[in-house]
Amino acid sequence: MATNQRIFEGFQINRPLLTGGVVLTGIGSVLGAAGAAMVCAALLTAGRGWVRSLETPPSELAHRALSGAKAARSAGWEAWRAEYGSPN
């Protein structure tokens, strides 16, 4: 009864088995975290390479989209003012 401890009536915990499970779970968690870090590093590297291979950088595409949105906003505002005659 040295390795088993009674907590409740009829409920016994096998301490060596519990300890082994905790150790294996900890090792598995560390290995899983290391694997996730490796996957993230691989995806980051691939993403950087893909961005470098683009003809137009994403910042330029974003600038063009923002300029187009500003032009559409101004055109919409002017059309609304022409329709409703707002003094603003």
Secondary structure in CASP SS format (residue, H / E / C, confidence):
PFRMAT SS
TARGET T0000
AUTHOR 0000-0000-0000
METHOD secondary structure of the structure
MODEL  1
M C 1.00
A C 1.00
T C 1.00
N E 1.00
Q E 1.00
R E 1.00
I E 1.00
F E 1.00
E C 1.00
G C 1.00
F E 1.00
Q E 1.00
I E 1.00
N E 1.00
R H 1.00
P H 1.00
L H 1.00
L H 1.00
T H 1.00
G H 1.00
G H 1.00
V H 1.00
V H 1.00
L H 1.00
T H 1.00
G H 1.00
I H 1.00
G H 1.00
S H 1.00
V H 1.00
L H 1.00
G H 1.00
A H 1.00
A H 1.00
G H 1.00
A H 1.00
A H 1.00
M H 1.00
V H 1.00
C H 1.00
A H 1.00
A H 1.00
L H 1.00
L H 1.00
T H 1.00
A H 1.00
G H 1.00
R H 1.00
G H 1.00
W H 1.00
V H 1.00
R H 1.00
S H 1.00
L C 1.00
E C 1.00
T C 1.00
P C 1.00
P H 1.00
S H 1.00
E H 1.00
L H 1.00
A H 1.00
H H 1.00
R H 1.00
A H 1.00
L H 1.00
S H 1.00
G H 1.00
A H 1.00
K H 1.00
A H 1.00
A H 1.00
R H 1.00
S H 1.00
A H 1.00
G H 1.00
W H 1.00
E H 1.00
A H 1.00
W H 1.00
R H 1.00
A H 1.00
E H 1.00
Y H 1.00
G C 1.00
S C 1.00
P C 1.00
N C 1.00
END
